[in-house]
Amino acid sequence: MRDRSRTEIEQKLLAIKITPYLAVRTAAGASLRGEAAWRFARDNQNLISLTDVQQRHLLQPNLPSYEAIVR
């Protein structure tokens, strides 16, 4: 999430039917690094739960670039 804006994260979560309240709370982790990111992840580890379908919708657009990195 550190390379994504708060707005981008909120929009992507709303697109997969996460409630606006949870999308805003989750997006609060945008741009965090190091200790702050670790604390946010620890403190919010049970904030949302994504279905397999929701996970696929989030990851699918980025798969080609992720694949290019590992090749």
GIBEL-V30940 format. One line per field, one symbol per residue. phi: phi as a letter, one per 30 degrees, with the letter a starting at -180 (. if undefined). psi: psi as a letter, one per 30 degrees, with the letter a starting at -180 (. if undefined). burial: # if it has 9 or more other ideal C-beta (glycine too) atoms within 8 Angstrom, else .. A space follows every 50 residues. Layout:
phi = ???
psi = ???
burial = ???
//
This chain:
phi = .dccdedddedddddciddeeddddddddeidbheddddddddbdcdbbc dedddddddedceeddddddd
psi = ffgkleeeeeeeeefggkleeeeeeefffkgklbeeeeeeeefgfgelkk leeeeeeeeeffeeeeeeef.
burial = #....#.###.###.#.#...######.##.#....#..##..#.....# ...##.##.............
//
